[in-house]
Amino acid sequence: MDTNTAAAVVELPYKSVWRHKRKPLTLVVNVVWRDRGEIQVLTDDREHLKWLSIKGFTRDYEPTGQFETSDGHTVDSLDDA
């Protein structure tokens, strides 16, 4: 990965859990590509990756305030991780 690409990608140590505003779905944010305006998420089953536009994602989803650790545990605060 070159320097320009590395600067555009934000990999998160703890995955933020987001809930769909109108459906019983949750997603976990995996990677954010700021320059491309895309976000990679793990779907509700946490097994499939999906690319969404940042604009559409923030329109349809809202943060739950919870985070998932790398081993799949959900915590209410990063202090609990």
C-alpha contacts under 8 A as a table, 3 or more apart, distances in Angstrom:
res1	aa1	res2	aa2	distance
1	M	5	T	6.14
1	M	6	A	6.25
2	D	5	T	5.42
2	D	6	A	6.18
3	T	6	A	5.08
3	T	7	A	6.25
4	N	7	A	5.30
4	N	8	A	6.52
5	T	8	A	5.16
5	T	9	V	6.45
6	A	9	V	5.39
6	A	10	V	7.92
7	A	10	V	7.54
8	A	33	W	5.72
8	A	34	R	5.61
8	A	35	D	5.57
9	V	31	V	6.91
9	V	32	V	5.83
9	V	33	W	4.82
9	V	34	R	6.63
10	V	31	V	5.88
10	V	32	V	5.18
10	V	33	W	6.56
10	V	34	R	7.73
11	E	30	N	6.90
11	E	31	V	5.04
11	E	32	V	6.79
12	L	15	K	6.13
12	L	30	N	6.78
12	L	31	V	6.68
13	P	69	T	7.68
13	P	70	S	7.60
14	Y	67	F	6.12
14	Y	68	E	5.87
14	Y	69	T	5.25
14	Y	70	S	6.82
14	Y	78	L	7.93
15	K	28	V	5.78
15	K	29	V	5.45
15	K	30	N	6.12
15	K	67	F	5.40
15	K	68	E	5.09
15	K	69	T	6.54
15	K	70	S	7.85
16	S	28	V	5.60
16	S	29	V	5.46
16	S	63	P	7.31
16	S	65	G	7.46
16	S	66	Q	6.32
16	S	67	F	4.60
16	S	68	E	6.52
17	V	26	T	6.74
17	V	27	L	5.82
17	V	28	V	4.62
17	V	29	V	6.63
17	V	63	P	6.19
17	V	64	T	5.89
17	V	65	G	7.04
17	V	66	Q	5.57
17	V	67	F	5.47
17	V	68	E	6.91
18	W	26	T	5.48
18	W	27	L	5.28
18	W	28	V	6.21
18	W	29	V	7.60
18	W	61	Y	6.01
18	W	62	E	5.36
18	W	63	P	4.28
18	W	64	T	5.34
18	W	65	G	7.93
19	R	24	P	7.45
19	R	25	L	5.84
19	R	26	T	4.38
19	R	27	L	6.49
19	R	61	Y	5.36
19	R	62	E	5.44
19	R	63	P	6.23
19	R	64	T	6.25
20	H	23	K	5.42
20	H	24	P	6.54
20	H	25	L	5.40
20	H	26	T	6.13
20	H	60	D	5.81
20	H	61	Y	4.32
20	H	62	E	6.44
21	K	60	D	5.76
21	K	61	Y	5.42
21	K	62	E	6.51
22	R	60	D	7.80
25	L	44	D	6.04
26	T	43	T	7.07
26	T	44	D	5.22
27	L	41	V	6.16
27	L	42	L	5.69
27	L	43	T	5.06
27	L	44	D	5.43
27	L	46	R	7.67
28	V	41	V	5.42
28	V	42	L	5.13
28	V	43	T	6.85
28	V	44	D	7.86
28	V	46	R	7.49
28	V	68	E	7.70
29	V	32	V	7.67
29	V	39	I	7.27
29	V	40	Q	6.32
29	V	41	V	4.54
29	V	42	L	6.53
30	N	39	I	7.60
30	N	40	Q	5.44
30	N	41	V	5.02
30	N	42	L	6.50
31	V	39	I	5.92
31	V	40	Q	5.06
31	V	41	V	7.00
32	V	38	E	6.30
32	V	39	I	4.47
32	V	40	Q	6.23
33	W	36	R	5.53
33	W	37	G	5.96
33	W	38	E	5.18
33	W	39	I	5.84
33	W	40	Q	7.93
34	R	37	G	4.99
34	R	38	E	6.55
34	R	39	I	7.94
35	D	38	E	7.92
37	G	53	S	5.85
37	G	54	I	5.51
37	G	55	K	7.61
38	E	51	W	6.56
38	E	52	L	5.62
38	E	53	S	4.40
38	E	54	I	5.10
39	I	51	W	5.73
39	I	52	L	5.37
39	I	53	S	6.06
39	I	54	I	5.70
39	I	57	F	7.85
40	Q	49	L	6.60
40	Q	50	K	5.64
40	Q	51	W	4.58
40	Q	52	L	6.42
41	V	49	L	5.63
41	V	50	K	5.37
41	V	51	W	6.42
41	V	52	L	7.63
42	L	45	D	7.63
42	L	46	R	5.04
42	L	47	E	6.40
42	L	48	H	5.56
42	L	49	L	4.71
42	L	50	K	6.34
43	T	46	R	5.12
43	T	47	E	6.64
43	T	48	H	5.55
43	T	49	L	6.32
43	T	50	K	6.84
44	D	47	E	7.95
45	D	48	H	7.15
46	R	49	L	7.98
52	L	56	G	6.89
52	L	57	F	6.21
53	S	56	G	5.28
53	S	57	F	5.99
54	I	57	F	5.03
54	I	58	T	6.11
55	K	58	T	5.47
55	K	59	R	6.20
56	G	59	R	4.98
56	G	60	D	6.17
57	F	60	D	5.38
57	F	61	Y	5.71
58	T	61	Y	5.35
58	T	62	E	6.67
63	P	66	Q	7.64
65	G	76	D	6.51
65	G	77	S	7.57
66	Q	74	T	6.64
66	Q	75	V	5.69
66	Q	76	D	4.55
66	Q	77	S	6.45
67	F	74	T	5.56
67	F	75	V	5.36
67	F	76	D	6.39
67	F	77	S	6.95
67	F	78	L	7.16
68	E	71	D	7.82
68	E	72	G	5.61
68	E	73	H	5.36
68	E	74	T	4.37
68	E	75	V	6.20
69	T	72	G	5.30
69	T	73	H	5.40
69	T	74	T	6.53
69	T	75	V	7.60
69	T	81	A	6.80
70	S	73	H	7.54
75	V	78	L	6.93
75	V	80	D	6.08
75	V	81	A	6.36
76	D	80	D	7.01
77	S	80	D	5.39
77	S	81	A	7.09
78	L	81	A	5.15
